[in-house]
Amino acid sequence: MNRHELKTAFLQMDYSNVKESKQIIVRMGKSKFWPGYGDVEILREGPDGYSSFKTHQENPLEYAENLKEYRSDEYKLIIK
């Protein structure tokens, strides 16, 4: 099986039975060179596919609270 066949098979997978999961993950940075910075990751998985977005921000909790996804009450907030 070559690379193209693998890609085609992966993109045609059936996601109709995947449980819906929506998360916002905030990881506080512990670097002495970047105090107050951290990562914010938004994950969504369900019958319509998988989506991921990650960013490095100053004041990551404040950034996460200002997201439209956070205000929708559908996403679970996880702080690490």
SVG drawing of the C-alpha trace seen along z (x, -y; Angstrom):
<svg xmlns="http://www.w3.org/2000/svg" viewBox="-23 -38 38 40">
<polyline fill="none" stroke="black" stroke-width="0.4" points="0.0,0.0 1.5,-3.3 1.2,-6.8 -1.7,-7.9 -3.8,-4.8 -3.2,-5.3 -4.3,-8.9 -7.4,-8.1 -8.3,-5.3 -7.8,-7.5 -9.9,-10.4 -12.8,-8.0 -13.1,-6.5 -16.6,-6.3 -17.0,-8.8 -20.7,-8.4 -20.3,-6.4 -17.6,-8.6 -18.7,-10.1 -18.7,-13.9 -16.0,-15.5 -15.2,-19.2 -12.3,-20.5 -10.3,-23.6 -7.0,-22.6 -4.9,-25.3 -1.3,-24.5 0.5,-27.0 4.2,-27.5 6.9,-26.8 9.8,-28.4 11.7,-31.1 12.3,-32.8 8.6,-33.1 6.8,-33.9 3.0,-34.2 2.9,-32.4 1.2,-29.1 -0.5,-27.1 -4.2,-27.0 -5.5,-24.0 -9.0,-23.6 -10.0,-20.1 -13.3,-18.9 -14.1,-15.4 -17.4,-13.9 -19.4,-12.4 -18.4,-15.3 -14.6,-14.8 -11.7,-16.0 -10.4,-19.6 -7.5,-20.9 -6.1,-24.4 -3.1,-25.3 -1.6,-28.7 1.0,-30.1 -0.3,-33.1 0.5,-35.5 -2.2,-35.1 -3.6,-31.9 -6.5,-31.7 -7.7,-35.1 -7.3,-34.2 -9.4,-31.0 -12.2,-32.9 -12.5,-35.3 -13.0,-32.6 -16.4,-32.2 -16.1,-28.4 -15.7,-29.0 -18.8,-31.1 -20.9,-28.5 -20.9,-26.1 -20.4,-23.1 -16.7,-22.9 -15.1,-21.4 -12.3,-23.5 -9.2,-21.6 -6.3,-23.4 -3.0,-21.7"/>
</svg>
